Amino acid sequence: MTRKNREEKAEEKKKKKEMTTRRKKMKKTKILFTLIGLIAVLTACGKDNKQEVKEAKSGELTKVTIGASETPHGELIKALEPEFKKEGIDLDLVVFSDYVQPNLQLESGDLDLNFYQHQPYLDSFNKDRKTNIVSLENSKIFITPLLGFSSKIKDIKDLEDGAEIIIPNDPTNGARALLILDKEGLIKLKDRNNLNSTEVDIVENPKNLKFTAVDAQNIPRVYQDADLAFINPNFAISNGLDPKDAIITEAKDSPYANIVAARSGEENNEVYKKVVKVLQSEASRKYIEDTFKGAVLPTF
């Protein structure tokens, strides 16, 4: 083999080696770009999945369990169900027929909120039971006003000297009746802020009004025997009396407006505030006024 042939063979071998090296590099580069592309796709998919979860969560309803009396509280809550859902709330209603369990179950954590009582009752309950339940801020929803009926006069100012007035014999409603008369200027109480006022707290009675205490549920049957009788709306309606026929109705600013209550420390919960927002909405006002026709009055 000549020298020239040997040089040509060596050059050919060198070229083959360089070609093999380039192919290997190209293969590695191709694999690298493939991996980069795959990572990019997986990352994008991961982002899409996270976004889908986020959107799913944002569309879910927050469940809130609330205890309430069947009427009118429970009726109102049921009627407003679509409004609660608009606010992202699934309100689970638990109906009670007594006035003790709703607070006990709220205190124990079985309920998130309750809606059935006024502030004076809650204050008394906390004191007697050593519970820590609070009303949500500005959560007065409605009042079931004490109503004054008479078959003898058309205006409370027409009460004559010595007129007989029937009031409920329970401390709460008896005091409410006296506070109404005090506000009308017919009597004067020692302290009109005392929600436990009784007849002994009357310091002025210029018309010498006579008071007879009767069991609240029996007053509708005997109210015509007196000049004026104070009747709870539920007892009035069940005995065929129309709240619109009352000659005096307890004012909306009464401390006996019904409130929404929660456990102490949870009164600033934003979801709970939304519950109050719905209960104080125009939809709520319309339902109260159209359905209960004076037996229940919105206080917002």
KEMARVEX-946849 format. One record per residue (C-alpha): residue number from 1; x, y, z. Coordinates in nm, 2 decimals. Example, Ala and Ser with C-alpha at 12.3 -4.5 7.8 and 13.67 -1.06 7.14 Angstrom:
BEGIN
+-----+--------+--------+--------+
: seq :     c1 :     c2 :     c3 :
+-----+--------+--------+--------+
:   1 :   1.23 :  -0.45 :   0.78 :
:   2 :   1.37 :  -0.11 :   0.71 :
+-----+--------+--------+--------+
// end
This chain:
BEGIN
+-----+--------+--------+--------+
: seq :     c1 :     c2 :     c3 :
+-----+--------+--------+--------+
:   1 :   0.00 :   0.00 :   0.00 :
:   2 :   0.14 :   0.33 :  -0.10 :
:   3 :   0.18 :   0.62 :   0.13 :
:   4 :  -0.09 :   0.81 :  -0.05 :
:   5 :  -0.34 :   0.52 :   0.00 :
:   6 :  -0.26 :   0.50 :   0.37 :
:   7 :  -0.33 :   0.87 :   0.42 :
:   8 :  -0.66 :   0.85 :   0.23 :
:   9 :  -0.77 :   0.56 :   0.44 :
:  10 :  -0.68 :   0.74 :   0.76 :
:  11 :  -0.87 :   1.05 :   0.65 :
:  12 :  -1.18 :   0.84 :   0.57 :
:  13 :  -1.16 :   0.68 :   0.91 :
:  14 :  -1.14 :   1.02 :   1.08 :
:  15 :  -1.44 :   1.15 :   0.89 :
:  16 :  -1.65 :   0.84 :   0.99 :
:  17 :  -1.55 :   0.90 :   1.35 :
:  18 :  -1.66 :   1.27 :   1.33 :
:  19 :  -1.98 :   1.17 :   1.17 :
:  20 :  -2.06 :   0.92 :   1.45 :
:  21 :  -1.98 :   1.19 :   1.71 :
:  22 :  -2.21 :   1.44 :   1.54 :
:  23 :  -2.50 :   1.18 :   1.52 :
:  24 :  -2.46 :   1.11 :   1.89 :
:  25 :  -2.47 :   1.48 :   1.98 :
:  26 :  -2.78 :   1.53 :   1.76 :
:  27 :  -2.95 :   1.24 :   1.93 :
:  28 :  -2.88 :   1.38 :   2.28 :
:  29 :  -3.00 :   1.72 :   2.17 :
:  30 :  -3.32 :   1.57 :   2.03 :
:  31 :  -3.38 :   1.38 :   2.35 :
:  32 :  -3.31 :   1.69 :   2.56 :
:  33 :  -3.56 :   1.90 :   2.36 :
:  34 :  -3.82 :   1.62 :   2.38 :
:  35 :  -3.78 :   1.62 :   2.76 :
:  36 :  -3.81 :   2.00 :   2.78 :
:  37 :  -4.12 :   1.99 :   2.57 :
:  38 :  -4.27 :   1.71 :   2.79 :
:  39 :  -4.19 :   1.90 :   3.11 :
:  40 :  -4.36 :   2.21 :   2.96 :
:  41 :  -4.67 :   2.01 :   2.87 :
:  42 :  -4.69 :   1.85 :   3.22 :
:  43 :  -4.64 :   2.19 :   3.39 :
:  44 :  -4.92 :   2.34 :   3.18 :
:  45 :  -5.14 :   2.05 :   3.26 :
:  46 :  -5.06 :   2.09 :   3.63 :
:  47 :  -5.16 :   2.46 :   3.61 :
:  48 :  -5.48 :   2.37 :   3.44 :
:  49 :  -5.57 :   2.11 :   3.70 :
:  50 :  -5.49 :   2.35 :   3.99 :
:  51 :  -5.71 :   2.61 :   3.82 :
:  52 :  -6.00 :   2.37 :   3.78 :
:  53 :  -5.98 :   2.27 :   4.15 :
:  54 :  -5.97 :   2.64 :   4.25 :
:  55 :  -6.27 :   2.71 :   4.04 :
:  56 :  -6.46 :   2.41 :   4.17 :
:  57 :  -6.39 :   2.52 :   4.53 :
:  58 :  -6.51 :   2.88 :   4.45 :
:  59 :  -6.83 :   2.74 :   4.32 :
:  60 :  -6.91 :   2.53 :   4.63 :
:  61 :  -7.16 :   2.63 :   4.89 :
:  62 :  -7.05 :   2.69 :   5.25 :
:  63 :  -7.27 :   2.48 :   5.48 :
:  64 :  -7.41 :   2.66 :   5.79 :
:  65 :  -7.64 :   2.49 :   6.04 :
:  66 :  -7.90 :   2.71 :   6.20 :
:  67 :  -8.16 :   2.63 :   6.47 :
:  68 :  -8.49 :   2.81 :   6.46 :
:  69 :  -8.85 :   2.80 :   6.57 :
:  70 :  -9.08 :   2.66 :   6.30 :
:  71 :  -9.29 :   2.98 :   6.27 :
:  72 :  -9.22 :   3.24 :   6.17 :
:  73 :  -8.84 :   3.20 :   6.18 :
:  74 :  -8.82 :   2.86 :   6.00 :
:  75 :  -9.07 :   2.97 :   5.74 :
:  76 :  -8.87 :   3.28 :   5.65 :
:  77 :  -8.54 :   3.08 :   5.63 :
:  78 :  -8.70 :   2.83 :   5.39 :
:  79 :  -8.85 :   3.10 :   5.17 :
:  80 :  -8.50 :   3.27 :   5.14 :
:  81 :  -8.31 :   2.95 :   5.04 :
:  82 :  -8.24 :   3.08 :   4.69 :
:  83 :  -8.11 :   3.41 :   4.83 :
:  84 :  -7.87 :   3.22 :   5.07 :
:  85 :  -7.74 :   3.02 :   4.78 :
:  86 :  -7.67 :   3.34 :   4.58 :
:  87 :  -7.44 :   3.43 :   4.87 :
:  88 :  -7.27 :   3.09 :   4.85 :
:  89 :  -7.44 :   2.95 :   5.16 :
:  90 :  -7.61 :   2.62 :   5.20 :
:  91 :  -7.82 :   2.69 :   5.51 :
:  92 :  -7.92 :   2.37 :   5.69 :
:  93 :  -8.23 :   2.44 :   5.90 :
:  94 :  -8.29 :   2.25 :   6.23 :
:  95 :  -8.64 :   2.32 :   6.37 :
:  96 :  -8.71 :   2.33 :   6.74 :
:  97 :  -9.03 :   2.34 :   6.93 :
:  98 :  -8.88 :   2.47 :   7.26 :
:  99 :  -8.68 :   2.77 :   7.37 :
: 100 :  -8.40 :   2.59 :   7.55 :
: 101 :  -8.24 :   2.34 :   7.31 :
: 102 :  -8.15 :   2.59 :   7.04 :
: 103 :  -7.92 :   2.77 :   7.28 :
: 104 :  -7.78 :   2.45 :   7.44 :
: 105 :  -7.70 :   2.30 :   7.10 :
: 106 :  -7.54 :   2.62 :   6.98 :
: 107 :  -7.32 :   2.63 :   7.29 :
: 108 :  -7.22 :   2.26 :   7.24 :
: 109 :  -7.13 :   2.32 :   6.87 :
: 110 :  -7.41 :   2.12 :   6.71 :
: 111 :  -7.54 :   2.44 :   6.56 :
: 112 :  -7.35 :   2.73 :   6.40 :
: 113 :  -7.62 :   2.99 :   6.46 :
: 114 :  -7.97 :   3.01 :   6.59 :
: 115 :  -8.26 :   3.25 :   6.52 :
: 116 :  -8.56 :   3.24 :   6.75 :
: 117 :  -8.51 :   3.47 :   7.05 :
: 118 :  -8.48 :   3.83 :   7.15 :
: 119 :  -8.19 :   3.99 :   7.34 :
: 120 :  -8.36 :   4.00 :   7.69 :
: 121 :  -8.42 :   3.63 :   7.67 :
: 122 :  -8.07 :   3.56 :   7.56 :
: 123 :  -7.92 :   3.77 :   7.84 :
: 124 :  -8.13 :   3.58 :   8.09 :
: 125 :  -8.04 :   3.25 :   7.94 :
: 126 :  -7.67 :   3.32 :   7.95 :
: 127 :  -7.70 :   3.43 :   8.31 :
: 128 :  -7.90 :   3.13 :   8.43 :
: 129 :  -7.71 :   2.86 :   8.22 :
: 130 :  -7.36 :   3.01 :   8.23 :
: 131 :  -7.35 :   3.00 :   7.85 :
: 132 :  -7.14 :   3.23 :   7.62 :
: 133 :  -7.38 :   3.31 :   7.34 :
: 134 :  -7.39 :   3.65 :   7.17 :
: 135 :  -7.61 :   3.82 :   6.91 :
: 136 :  -7.44 :   3.91 :   6.58 :
: 137 :  -7.39 :   4.28 :   6.53 :
: 138 :  -7.70 :   4.46 :   6.40 :
: 139 :  -7.88 :   4.14 :   6.36 :
: 140 :  -8.23 :   4.24 :   6.45 :
: 141 :  -8.46 :   4.08 :   6.20 :
: 142 :  -8.82 :   4.11 :   6.31 :
: 143 :  -9.05 :   4.15 :   6.60 :
: 144 :  -9.37 :   3.96 :   6.68 :
: 145 :  -9.52 :   4.27 :   6.84 :
: 146 :  -9.75 :   4.27 :   7.15 :
: 147 : -10.09 :   4.39 :   7.03 :
: 148 : -10.35 :   4.59 :   7.22 :
: 149 : -10.71 :   4.50 :   7.13 :
: 150 : -11.03 :   4.66 :   7.25 :
: 151 : -11.40 :   4.61 :   7.17 :
: 152 : -11.49 :   4.93 :   7.35 :
: 153 : -11.26 :   5.21 :   7.22 :
: 154 : -11.10 :   5.29 :   6.89 :
: 155 : -10.80 :   5.49 :   7.02 :
: 156 : -10.59 :   5.42 :   7.32 :
: 157 : -10.61 :   5.79 :   7.42 :
: 158 : -10.98 :   5.73 :   7.48 :
: 159 : -10.93 :   5.51 :   7.79 :
: 160 : -11.14 :   5.65 :   8.07 :
: 161 : -11.05 :   5.69 :   8.43 :
: 162 : -11.05 :   5.36 :   8.61 :
: 163 : -11.03 :   5.16 :   8.28 :
: 164 : -10.94 :   4.79 :   8.32 :
: 165 : -10.64 :   4.66 :   8.13 :
: 166 : -10.55 :   4.30 :   8.08 :
: 167 : -10.18 :   4.22 :   8.06 :
: 168 : -10.01 :   3.88 :   8.02 :
: 169 :  -9.92 :   3.72 :   8.36 :
: 170 :  -9.57 :   3.61 :   8.25 :
: 171 :  -9.29 :   3.85 :   8.35 :
: 172 :  -9.16 :   3.93 :   8.00 :
: 173 :  -9.49 :   4.01 :   7.83 :
: 174 :  -9.63 :   4.17 :   8.13 :
: 175 :  -9.34 :   4.41 :   8.13 :
: 176 :  -9.37 :   4.47 :   7.76 :
: 177 :  -9.74 :   4.58 :   7.81 :
: 178 :  -9.64 :   4.83 :   8.08 :
: 179 :  -9.35 :   4.97 :   7.87 :
: 180 :  -9.60 :   5.03 :   7.58 :
: 181 :  -9.83 :   5.22 :   7.82 :
: 182 :  -9.54 :   5.42 :   7.96 :
: 183 :  -9.43 :   5.51 :   7.60 :
: 184 :  -9.79 :   5.63 :   7.53 :
: 185 :  -9.78 :   5.85 :   7.84 :
: 186 : -10.07 :   5.67 :   8.02 :
: 187 :  -9.84 :   5.56 :   8.31 :
: 188 :  -9.49 :   5.64 :   8.42 :
: 189 :  -9.25 :   5.37 :   8.53 :
: 190 :  -8.97 :   5.41 :   8.77 :
: 191 :  -8.72 :   5.30 :   8.50 :
: 192 :  -8.84 :   5.26 :   8.15 :
: 193 :  -8.52 :   5.07 :   8.07 :
: 194 :  -8.61 :   4.80 :   8.32 :
: 195 :  -8.73 :   4.51 :   8.11 :
: 196 :  -8.85 :   4.34 :   8.43 :
: 197 :  -9.09 :   4.61 :   8.53 :
: 198 :  -9.41 :   4.52 :   8.72 :
: 199 :  -9.71 :   4.70 :   8.85 :
: 200 :  -9.51 :   4.79 :   9.17 :
: 201 :  -9.27 :   5.00 :   8.94 :
: 202 :  -9.55 :   5.23 :   8.83 :
: 203 :  -9.48 :   5.57 :   8.99 :
: 204 :  -9.75 :   5.77 :   8.81 :
: 205 : -10.10 :   5.65 :   8.70 :
: 206 : -10.31 :   5.96 :   8.64 :
: 207 : -10.61 :   5.77 :   8.50 :
: 208 : -10.60 :   5.52 :   8.79 :
: 209 : -10.59 :   5.23 :   8.54 :
: 210 : -10.67 :   4.89 :   8.68 :
: 211 : -10.45 :   4.59 :   8.58 :
: 212 : -10.55 :   4.23 :   8.56 :
: 213 : -10.29 :   3.97 :   8.48 :
: 214 : -10.41 :   3.67 :   8.28 :
: 215 : -10.24 :   3.37 :   8.12 :
: 216 : -10.13 :   3.49 :   7.77 :
: 217 : -10.31 :   3.22 :   7.57 :
: 218 : -10.64 :   3.28 :   7.75 :
: 219 : -10.65 :   3.66 :   7.69 :
: 220 : -10.82 :   3.64 :   7.35 :
: 221 : -11.12 :   3.46 :   7.51 :
: 222 : -11.18 :   3.73 :   7.77 :
: 223 : -11.04 :   4.05 :   7.61 :
: 224 : -11.39 :   4.19 :   7.55 :
: 225 : -11.45 :   4.20 :   7.93 :
: 226 : -11.18 :   4.47 :   7.97 :
: 227 : -11.13 :   4.81 :   7.81 :
: 228 : -10.79 :   4.71 :   7.67 :
: 229 : -10.61 :   4.38 :   7.65 :
: 230 : -10.25 :   4.30 :   7.53 :
: 231 : -10.23 :   3.99 :   7.32 :
: 232 :  -9.94 :   3.80 :   7.16 :
: 233 : -10.00 :   3.78 :   6.78 :
: 234 :  -9.98 :   3.40 :   6.76 :
: 235 : -10.26 :   3.38 :   7.02 :
: 236 : -10.46 :   3.66 :   6.85 :
: 237 : -10.45 :   3.49 :   6.51 :
: 238 : -10.53 :   3.14 :   6.64 :
: 239 : -10.85 :   3.30 :   6.80 :
: 240 : -10.96 :   3.48 :   6.48 :
: 241 : -10.83 :   3.82 :   6.56 :
: 242 : -10.66 :   4.03 :   6.29 :
: 243 : -10.34 :   4.21 :   6.40 :
: 244 : -10.45 :   4.50 :   6.18 :
: 245 : -10.75 :   4.56 :   6.41 :
: 246 : -10.53 :   4.62 :   6.71 :
: 247 : -10.55 :   4.98 :   6.84 :
: 248 : -10.19 :   4.98 :   6.96 :
: 249 :  -9.89 :   4.78 :   6.83 :
: 250 :  -9.56 :   4.75 :   6.99 :
: 251 :  -9.30 :   4.97 :   6.82 :
: 252 :  -9.03 :   4.82 :   6.59 :
: 253 :  -8.75 :   4.97 :   6.81 :
: 254 :  -8.86 :   4.74 :   7.09 :
: 255 :  -8.58 :   4.55 :   7.26 :
: 256 :  -8.78 :   4.24 :   7.20 :
: 257 :  -8.68 :   4.22 :   6.83 :
: 258 :  -8.56 :   3.87 :   6.73 :
: 259 :  -8.18 :   3.84 :   6.67 :
: 260 :  -7.94 :   3.59 :   6.51 :
: 261 :  -7.70 :   3.44 :   6.77 :
: 262 :  -7.36 :   3.26 :   6.76 :
: 263 :  -7.10 :   3.14 :   7.01 :
: 264 :  -6.89 :   3.41 :   7.17 :
: 265 :  -6.58 :   3.47 :   6.96 :
: 266 :  -6.75 :   3.38 :   6.63 :
: 267 :  -6.96 :   3.69 :   6.59 :
: 268 :  -6.73 :   3.84 :   6.33 :
: 269 :  -6.74 :   3.53 :   6.10 :
: 270 :  -6.79 :   3.67 :   5.74 :
: 271 :  -7.02 :   3.39 :   5.64 :
: 272 :  -7.24 :   3.45 :   5.94 :
: 273 :  -7.26 :   3.81 :   5.84 :
: 274 :  -7.39 :   3.71 :   5.50 :
: 275 :  -7.67 :   3.51 :   5.67 :
: 276 :  -7.78 :   3.83 :   5.84 :
: 277 :  -7.75 :   4.02 :   5.51 :
: 278 :  -8.00 :   3.78 :   5.35 :
: 279 :  -8.23 :   3.79 :   5.65 :
: 280 :  -8.23 :   4.17 :   5.62 :
: 281 :  -8.27 :   4.18 :   5.24 :
: 282 :  -8.57 :   4.33 :   5.05 :
: 283 :  -8.67 :   3.97 :   4.96 :
: 284 :  -8.69 :   3.90 :   5.34 :
: 285 :  -8.89 :   4.22 :   5.40 :
: 286 :  -9.14 :   4.14 :   5.13 :
: 287 :  -9.19 :   3.79 :   5.25 :
: 288 :  -9.25 :   3.90 :   5.61 :
: 289 :  -9.50 :   4.17 :   5.51 :
: 290 :  -9.69 :   3.97 :   5.25 :
: 291 :  -9.70 :   3.65 :   5.46 :
: 292 :  -9.76 :   3.75 :   5.82 :
: 293 :  -9.97 :   4.07 :   5.75 :
: 294 :  -9.88 :   4.26 :   6.07 :
: 295 :  -9.83 :   3.96 :   6.30 :
: 296 :  -9.46 :   3.99 :   6.23 :
: 297 :  -9.29 :   4.32 :   6.16 :
: 298 :  -8.94 :   4.37 :   6.00 :
: 299 :  -8.71 :   4.57 :   6.22 :
: 300 :  -8.44 :   4.66 :   5.96 :
+-----+--------+--------+--------+
// end
